[in-house]
Amino acid sequence: LTDFHLNPNNLNDWKNYVRGALLSKLRDINDEKSISFIAFTGDMIDKGGASYRTPDEAFGLFETEVIKPLLAGLSMARDQFLFIPGNHDMVRNNDDEREELGNAAYFKSGDKIAKFMDKAIKNDDFLGMRRVEPYKTFERNYYAGLPKDSFYSDIFGSAIKYNFGKESVGVCLINSSWRCYGELDKGQLLIGE
């Protein structure tokens, strides 16, 4: 699943029309072959939750109105819903323009990007990318309580391990949206090493 862009208008459409139809289709799929997990690939909320009082409120509504009904309707556990952020999950005005212009000038080489990312991960430091913080707070709260050997999270992504009988499968979720700022995202997506 992808690109929900939660806002008051589409939330009503979701509740009244889409949720039931999607759940019906997912149940059909699940009946044929059990769904192991649902992956949501970004843009849970719209424009950093601008239609709501806070980004936390927007992410909370996404969990309550989208995630929980899907999981309940399919009898799936909380850790079976995976998500990564999209550009609309970034709260772009959390970083000031001067700082962003400095970052844009600094991130011209792979070595500088890697050095910045290493330091940010080591120190759990959101300096220069506070736009990511509301999303990471939501993610960390959502997955709180999972065993440390099955879930890992840092500023730039997360990973989760599933055990299926004797087999283990790891899923990496990489945040390529951490550089999104302003209205133009072209050329701003970075992953690092």
C-alpha positions, 0 to 999 in steps of 0.5 A: 500500500502507498500514498494515503496522504491522510487529510480530513477529506480523504479520511471520510472517503476512506471510512465510507467507501475505500476501507471496506472494499480494500479489506474485502479484497485483502481477505480474499487474497489472505484466504488464498495464501496467508498474508505475512505482512503489509508494507506501506511505502510512504505518504501516510499523511499529507504535507507533514500533517498540515491539515491537523493541529500537529503531525502527531495527531495526523500519524495517530489518526493514520494508526487508528483509522487505517492501520488498526482496522486493516490488522483487525480485519485480517487478524494480523499482529501489530508488527505485521504492518511495516511502513517507511516514510515518503516525502509527505511524512516529512514536516518540512518547516521543522528545519529553517531555510538557512540550515537547509541551504547549508546542508544542500551545499555540504551534501555534494560528495558521498564522503560528506553524506556518509560522515553526516549519516554515521554521526547522526546514527551514532548520536541519534542526532536530528540536527539539520533534519528535524523534519524527520523527527515526528515520523521517527517518534511515531515509528518508535512508539508504534514498534515499542515493545518488540524484542530488540533482536527482531526490530532495529531503528535509526534515523535513516531506516529500520529493519524487522525480522520475522520467523516463519517456522525454521526460516527467518526473513529480514525486511529493511525499510530505508528512508530516502525522504530525509532530504525532502525540503520545500516544494521541489524534491527532485534530486533531494532523495539520498540513501547513503552507503 
